[in-house]
Amino acid sequence: MSLPVTQGDKILQDAWDYKGRPAERSRTGGWLSAAMILGVEACERLTTLGIAVNLVTYLTATMHLGNASAANTVTNFLGTSFMLCLLGGFVADTFLGRYLTIAIFATVQATGVTILTISTTIPSLRPPKCAPETGSLCTPASGMQLLVLYLALYMTALGTGGLKSSVSGFGSDQFDESNKDERNQMTNFFNWFFFLISMGSLAAVTILVYIQDNLGRQWGYGICACAIVSGLVLFLAGTRKYRFKKLVGSPLTQIATVFVAAWKKRNLELPADTSFLFDIDDAEAEGQKKKKLKLPHSKQFRFLDRAAIKEPHMGNDTNGAVNKWQLSTLTDVEEVKLVVRMLPTWATTILFWTVYAQMTTFSVSQATTMDRHIGKSFEIPPASLTVFFVGGILLTVPIYDKIIVPIAAKILKNPQGLTPLQRIGVGLVLSILAMVAAALTELKRLHVARSHGLTDNSNAVIPLGVFWLVPQFLLVGAGEAFTYIGQLDFFLRECPKGMKTMSTGLFLSTLSLGFFLSSLLVSIVHKMTGDKKPWLADNLNQGKLYNFYWLLAILSVFNLGFYLVGAKWYVYKDKRLADEGIELEDTGPVCH
């Protein structure tokens, strides 16, 4: 006989409905609400990748930009999209909440994609087509045409960043972690979340790219605009069913207050006994509510401990609370130290995403010069080569789970197989191999071009099958499966419990900085190699793209060395706290 359901079981204590009333379990949240949120995320991924993966060919063939400029435009667009996830997370946590953030930024993204669609439809917003008799002398896009294009791209990037920062968090809000059934449903939600991301990516690099190349950009981008608008309408339709959580404030504020308080007291001497430092117990004694698990003191980064020195003249304000910009608890300081310890791993994973960026830029440019026919009639769109990249991801995940994990569990005595840092390390190694494969393939492509006398013809199709590019796409795809999941696991596992949104933003910022670093390297290389012997020539047949790939391979080797030093130095949070006799609460997964 089952126990009767009490009013407490029906009403959730930490969630509200759209009218601000305590949420009822039976009427709000659950799979119906989560499905509507999944819908907007699938549309976002389809839209963003539908634009990004084939953008370099539009910029070179239609807007008549050079290869280097086109590559930088693509990487700057993607870099901005991921960097704005930090802004979106801050706005959601501090001001708007996740629901309004998703609704507003999805609208912004839809507006950007609509402008992009219009720019491909109106002839005056594009330069005239190259006349065959003029050869390579094409009229480049004017300042006004580029202004409209960049306005569309960066409005799309702004919308993407704000939307991406909140979708997974708002989805998880629809499930009550204190309820066993709903906790299991939340795990399934994240599985479906990753599945729909992958399916959206697959549809973008196959169906949308084919439409763009064969029916026209206006059709391809128009579908993207319709997709994100449909996702927004579906999302808004679920308003009455959603569960809402109260704003918790941004953890960036805590980090800032610790550094500011430590700097203000930089000339003070630290006490030899850490019990003299202000901590949670002291704050509780002064009337502040205890909200956090007390963390033990660590000896690293002791300069931050000064933030917890309470000077005699420091009093409480009229509400009995301590001024946080002058005094932090030692636990707050230790939480900030946890974030600081992650920074070496954060810094040494940036270069992986610089390698990743080449798959949507120069690798696509290589594909445009090669034989892309399957049979006599069907020709693969150059950007659709990224299907092998997505395939590398989808193949690696089950191979890792079914083959690598059991083997690694026996050898390394770890039931999870590889640790997060080990997974990232494997991804970095695969990125090096990918750049080696890319350089060798480019040497092969140039050799065939020279042997057939096609060096001076930038529009010639080189009699070399495009499938020579498959290894570099597969290797980077497999590398992402290891690196992305390893990074996500690492940043969410090792961050303080209240900083998961910020930590996810920190992880996504490595993608952003990787794209920006690609733009910087391309600009430096293009400027240093000049016009006489350019590595990144507008006519790839006259360039030395293989040298750029070798450069990335060499930089990646040095980066791997620094990463291994940092990984050797790092001690996982659970081990550090277990040594102090503190057991961590189990936390669920989060995915972006």
Secondary structure as GFF3:
##gff-version 3
##sequence-region A 1 592
A	DSSP	alpha_helix	7	10	.	.	.	ID=ss1
A	DSSP	beta_strand	11	16	.	.	.	ID=ss2
A	DSSP	beta_strand	22	24	.	.	.	ID=ss3
A	DSSP	alpha_helix	30	52	.	.	.	ID=ss4
A	DSSP	alpha_helix	55	61	.	.	.	ID=ss5
A	DSSP	alpha_helix	67	91	.	.	.	ID=ss6
A	DSSP	pi_helix	92	96	.	.	.	ID=ss7
A	DSSP	alpha_helix	97	121	.	.	.	ID=ss8
A	DSSP	three_ten_helix	123	125	.	.	.	ID=ss9
A	DSSP	three_ten_helix	132	134	.	.	.	ID=ss10
A	DSSP	alpha_helix	143	173	.	.	.	ID=ss11
A	DSSP	alpha_helix	180	203	.	.	.	ID=ss12
A	DSSP	pi_helix	204	208	.	.	.	ID=ss13
A	DSSP	alpha_helix	209	214	.	.	.	ID=ss14
A	DSSP	alpha_helix	217	237	.	.	.	ID=ss15
A	DSSP	three_ten_helix	239	241	.	.	.	ID=ss16
A	DSSP	alpha_helix	251	264	.	.	.	ID=ss17
A	DSSP	three_ten_helix	274	276	.	.	.	ID=ss18
A	DSSP	alpha_helix	280	285	.	.	.	ID=ss19
A	DSSP	three_ten_helix	302	308	.	.	.	ID=ss20
A	DSSP	alpha_helix	330	348	.	.	.	ID=ss21
A	DSSP	alpha_helix	350	357	.	.	.	ID=ss22
A	DSSP	three_ten_helix	358	360	.	.	.	ID=ss23
A	DSSP	alpha_helix	362	368	.	.	.	ID=ss24
A	DSSP	beta_strand	370	371	.	.	.	ID=ss25
A	DSSP	beta_strand	373	374	.	.	.	ID=ss26
A	DSSP	beta_strand	378	379	.	.	.	ID=ss27
A	DSSP	three_ten_helix	382	385	.	.	.	ID=ss28
A	DSSP	alpha_helix	386	399	.	.	.	ID=ss29
A	DSSP	pi_helix	400	404	.	.	.	ID=ss30
A	DSSP	alpha_helix	405	412	.	.	.	ID=ss31
A	DSSP	alpha_helix	420	451	.	.	.	ID=ss32
A	DSSP	beta_strand	462	465	.	.	.	ID=ss33
A	DSSP	three_ten_helix	466	469	.	.	.	ID=ss34
A	DSSP	alpha_helix	470	494	.	.	.	ID=ss35
A	DSSP	three_ten_helix	497	499	.	.	.	ID=ss36
A	DSSP	alpha_helix	500	529	.	.	.	ID=ss37
A	DSSP	three_ten_helix	540	542	.	.	.	ID=ss38
A	DSSP	alpha_helix	545	569	.	.	.	ID=ss39
A	DSSP	alpha_helix	573	578	.	.	.	ID=ss40
###
